[in-house]
């Protein structure tokens, strides 16, 4: 969640500085689609990293639920 919030804040600030105007609805929607996909990728990567380390730390009890 932190990744997405920070990216949104940067988008609006940087867009205004670079373009001299706020983004249009279409530009905002495109950004939201892109950032959602990126946030999901970050989540998936973090999950892929954490699962093996959790199994190593906690053993098979992690898989048993």
Protein Blocks (a to p, Z undefined) as FASTA:
>chain_A
ZZmmmmmmmmmmmmmmmnopacdfklmmmmmmmmmmmmmmmmmmmmmmmmmmmmmmnomm
lmnZZ
